[in-house]
Amino acid sequence: MKVLDARFETSVAEPGELPRDGLPEVAFLGRSNVGKSSLLNRLVGRRGLARTSGTPGKTRLVQLYRVELRREDGSQRAVRLVDLPGYGYARVSKQERERWRELVEGTLTARPALRAALLLQDLRRDVGEDETLLLAWLAERGIPSFVVFTKCDKLAPMQRARRVRELGRTLPLPADRVIATSAEKGLGIDTLWTALDAAL
């Protein structure tokens, strides 16, 4: 998969503001500071497209990016990448967390254009109840989901492989829907694009 162009489209604060043009969409989900923006940048080969921050909870809007692709057979297609606010960050009010939940659920519900949801999980951390419940929520709504392990370069290769196996056994997904990546080193990016191409 070759990225021909990638650009920021818009930010939205309410699900009703989302585009309805039918362009296939892939949603990025995960805890605050799990590396969503970094992975998105690596996927499209544009270092500063999605703004990254060391401050958890920084992204409070849905960020939309349009990507033009050339597939292996030479055909071209476009996809929209949807970067959702992170969850699990405690230093915000209960009201703010509820607003985030409504925004995320509204973005993912009743959108025929949504072809896949990527749940990002730091490989160094255990899969928590939030992730388990989110995967069940996606499954109940028939939204194809993948778990994408991030920051895999932080572990040595043998430790990384063992950790992927350990966490993979805790997930209700087949092995081909669990992908290990590193935005820093580019690990797993081609594999992820291949999986997304099949889902689109």
Number of C-alpha atoms within 10 A of each C-alpha: 14 16 17 14 14 21 15 14 12 14 16 16 14 16 16 11 12 16 12 10 7 12 16 19 22 24 21 25 25 24 20 20 21 21 25 27 23 23 25 23 19 20 20 22 16 15 15 12 17 20 14 17 14 9 9 16 18 15 18 18 18 23 21 23 20 19 18 16 20 15 14 10 7 10 8 14 16 18 20 22 23 23 24 23 22 24 20 14 14 11 10 10 10 10 9 12 17 11 15 21 15 14 21 22 14 15 21 22 14 11 15 13 18 22 20 22 23 25 21 24 24 20 23 16 10 13 15 10 9 13 19 13 11 15 22 14 13 17 13 9 11 12 19 16 22 23 24 25 25 25 23 25 17 14 13 9 11 9 11 18 13 11 17 18 12 12 17 19 11 12 16 13 14 10 13 11 18 23 21 23 24 21 21 14 12 15 18 19 20 14 14 20 16 14 17 17 14 8 14 15
